[in-house]
Amino acid sequence: MDFQHQDNRITLLDGSDELGFVSYQENGDVLTIDHTEVAPELSGKGMGKKLVGQLVEHARNDGKSVDPQCPYAKKVIERTEEYQDVLVK
């Protein structure tokens, strides 16, 4: 499985099949996560958390903060101490 970042969206791909994504809006130095979704067969396998992690890394690399408006992404970031450095203050 691979991750592809394009057009304010990070997609989880298996070959050419899209298995999930996290989308965001960019507002200056803030990335607002608005949706996270994975295919039903991947539910509970940690792939949503990996997608959120990819977005956190993207924010770090670009010196941006994250505002997790998506309930799932908010829960993941709040429960993962190493992701909290990018939370918008």
Residue pairs with C-beta under 8 A, 6 or more apart in sequence:
1 12
1 13
1 14
1 19
1 47
2 12
2 13
2 14
3 10
3 11
3 12
3 13
3 50
3 51
3 54
4 10
4 11
4 13
5 11
5 54
5 58
8 23
8 24
8 25
8 26
9 21
9 22
9 23
9 24
10 21
10 22
10 51
10 54
10 55
10 58
11 18
11 20
11 21
12 18
12 19
12 20
12 21
12 38
12 42
12 47
12 50
12 51
13 19
19 38
19 39
19 42
19 47
20 36
20 37
20 38
20 39
20 42
20 47
20 48
20 51
21 35
21 36
21 37
21 51
22 33
22 35
22 36
22 37
22 48
22 51
22 52
22 54
22 55
22 70
22 73
23 33
23 34
23 35
23 36
24 31
24 32
24 33
24 34
24 55
25 31
25 32
25 34
26 32
26 64
29 63
29 64
29 65
30 64
30 65
30 66
30 67
30 88
31 55
31 58
31 59
31 64
31 65
31 66
31 67
32 66
32 67
32 68
32 69
33 52
33 55
33 66
33 67
33 68
33 69
33 70
33 73
33 74
34 69
34 70
35 70
36 48
36 51
36 52
36 70
36 72
36 73
37 48
38 47
38 48
38 51
42 48
48 72
48 76
49 76
49 80
52 68
52 72
52 73
52 76
52 77
52 83
53 80
53 83
55 66
55 73
56 66
56 77
56 83
56 86
58 64
59 65
59 66
59 86
60 85
60 86
64 86
65 86
65 87
65 88
65 89
66 77
66 86
66 87
66 88
67 87
67 88
68 74
68 76
68 77
68 87
76 83
77 83
77 84
77 86
77 87
78 84
